[in-house]
Amino acid sequence: ALLQLAGDCPGLRVLGLMTVAPMVAHPREVRPVFAALRDLARAHGLDGLSMGMTGDFEVAIEEGATLVRVGRAIFGDRST
């Protein structure tokens, strides 16, 4: 429904989808979340997939991520 609503807005172009997977003990546990987003994006003809963070980006890439967020891997944990 959100994609349809966005499509009705002049000047707004949806290029992809984004998700933040739940925190789990093992990164492979989030594979179904990433696969579902990939399938949803494909069903709507969207190429961009922002999914995966420091703890699970490898699985996200395997499932088609085009953008990952790895700030903790670069900058370390937040102090607050």
N, C-alpha and C positions, 0 to 999 in steps of 0.2 A: 504494500500500500504506500509506503514511503517513497519508493522509486517512482510510482505512478504520480504521486503528488509533486515530486521534484520535477518530473517531466512536464508538468503543466505550468511550471514557473519560467517565464521568459528570462533569458540571460543566465539561467542556472543549468549547468551541465555536469551530471554525475559521471565521473571517470572510473570509479571503482568503489570497493567496499573495505571496511576496516573492522577488525575485532580485536579484543583483548581476551585471550583464553583464560579460563579459571586457573588458579594456582593448584598444582597437583604435585604428587611426589615424584613422578617420572614424566619427562616431556612427551613420551610417546602416548600418554593418556589423553593429550589434547588433539591428537590427530583427527578424530571425528569432527571436532569443532572447526578445524581448518579445512577439512574436506567439504563440510557442509557450506562454508562460506564460498569456497571455490566453485562449487556446483551452483549456488545461487547467483554468483557473478556471471558464470557462463550462461545461465538461463536468461539473463538480462543483457547479454552482449557487452559486459564490462570487462576491461582488461586489468585494471589496477586492483591489487590485493595487498592491503597493509595488514599484516598479521605476523606475529612472532616477536618475542622479546629475548633478552639475553638468555633466559633459561630454556627457551624452546624454539629458537629461530631455525635450528637445523631442520626440525620437523616441518615448520612453516614453509621453508624453502622447498622441501620435498613435495609439499602439497600445493605449490604454485605461487608462493608469496613473491610479490614484486617490490615490496618495501618491508624492511624489518627495523625494529627499534632495539638498539643494543647499547643504550647509554650507560647502564650499570657496568657492562663489560669494558667500556672505555673510561668512565669517570669514577667507578666504584659505587658502593652503596651510599645512599643519602644519610646524612648525620641526623636529620630531623624527619 
